[in-house]
Amino acid sequence: MADEIKYEFKTVRPVRGTDGWVISKMQKEGWELVRQAQARCAPQSTSVGRRSRSRGS
């Protein structure tokens, strides 16, 4: 299975109001947005991205 794609994952917690900026910056760096969740009791979000490991490693 040498052709299996391996991914690295990155979780970020941007400062309130900067979600869009952080996501666009990560996409320019080759990251793909996998999941975005809003916190229930605090006004904060968490974004999870992934990209292929062959890129830069």
C-alpha positions in Angstrom: 0.0 0.0 0.0 2.7 2.5 -1.0 0.2 4.7 -2.7 -1.8 5.3 0.4 -2.1 9.0 1.2 -1.1 10.0 4.7 -2.2 13.2 6.2 -1.0 15.5 8.9 -3.7 17.3 11.0 -3.6 20.7 12.7 -6.1 22.1 15.2 -6.4 25.8 15.6 -8.4 28.0 18.0 -8.5 31.5 16.4 -9.2 34.6 18.4 -12.8 35.6 18.1 -13.6 37.3 14.8 -10.6 36.0 12.9 -12.0 32.7 11.8 -12.2 33.6 8.1 -8.7 35.1 8.1 -7.2 32.0 9.7 -9.0 29.6 7.4 -7.9 31.5 4.3 -4.3 31.6 5.5 -4.3 27.9 6.1 -5.8 27.1 2.7 -3.0 29.2 1.1 -0.5 27.0 2.9 -2.0 23.9 1.5 -4.4 22.9 4.3 -7.9 21.6 3.7 -10.6 22.5 6.2 -12.0 19.2 7.6 -14.2 20.4 10.5 -15.2 23.6 12.2 -17.0 23.6 15.6 -18.3 26.4 17.8 -17.9 26.2 21.6 -21.1 25.9 23.5 -20.4 28.1 26.6 -17.6 30.3 25.2 -17.6 32.5 22.1 -14.7 30.6 20.5 -14.4 28.2 17.6 -12.1 25.3 16.7 -11.0 24.5 13.2 -9.3 21.3 12.1 -7.3 21.1 8.9 -5.4 18.4 7.0 -2.8 18.2 4.2 -0.8 15.5 2.6 2.4 14.6 4.4 4.5 14.5 1.3 4.3 18.3 1.2 7.3 19.7 3.1 8.1 16.5 5.1 
